[in-house]
């Protein structure tokens, strides 16, 4: 079980809401969209950190790299999201 920062949980929650598992994916630029400009660099670093932890998987597309949630960690991620977001 890994500990997630608040920013990492928010990124995972955004992917969860948009059902980005395997076939469904989201471009990294679209994932950090909506956050203040001074946080975007840190959010991209958090995406890289989640990729290193094997929580997210990176996939090349025509428009750049996209990420999705690793299905092997889905139950653990769901438990973590329920702790932070009550009505998941």
N, C-alpha and C positions, 0 to 999 in steps of 0.2 A: 504494500500500500504506500503510495507516495503522497507527500504533502503538496498541495497546490497553492499558489499565491492567488490573491483576489483577481488579478488581471488574467491569470491562466484560466481560472474558473469562468470568467466572463467570456473568454474566447471559446472555451469548450461549450458553454451554454449556447452561444450563437450558432455554432455548428450543429448542436443537438436540435435546436429549434428548426433549423433548415434541413434536418434529416440528412446530414452529410456522413453517410456510412457507406464505404466502398464505392458504389457506382455514383452516388451523389457526392459532389465535391464543391469546394468554394475556392476561388482564387485568393491568394494571400492578401493582395491589395484590397479586395472586397471584404475580407475578414476584418481588417483593421480600419475599414471605413466607418465613420460614425464616432470615432474617438477623437479627442482634441489633437491638434497637430503636434503639440509638444510631447504627447504620449505615443505617437505612432512608431517611433524608433524603438521604444521599450517594448511595445506590443509585438513588433517583428522579432525582437530578441526572445520574447516569451514563446512565440511560435517555434523558433529554432530550439528552444529548451524543451518544449513538448515533443518535438521531432526526435531529439536525442533520447528522451525518456521512452520513446516508442508508443506514446499515447496518440499522436497524430502520424499520418502517413502522407508523404509528399508524392505528387504525381505530375509529370510534365503534360502541359496542354499547349495548344497553339498560341494562347494568349499569355502564357507564363506558367509558373508553378501553382498548383492547387493542392489543397490539403483536405483530408477527411479523417474521421475518428476511426482508430483501429478497433475492429469488431471484437478482437480478443479481450480488450479491456472494457467492453461495454457495460458489464454489470458493476464493476468497480467505479466507473465514471458515473453511472446512474445513481449509485449510493452517495457519492460526493455531491452531485448536483441536488439531490433531495435534501442534503444538510443545509445547503446555501439558498436554494429556491424552493420554498415550501410547496406550492401547487405546481409540481412539474408536470 
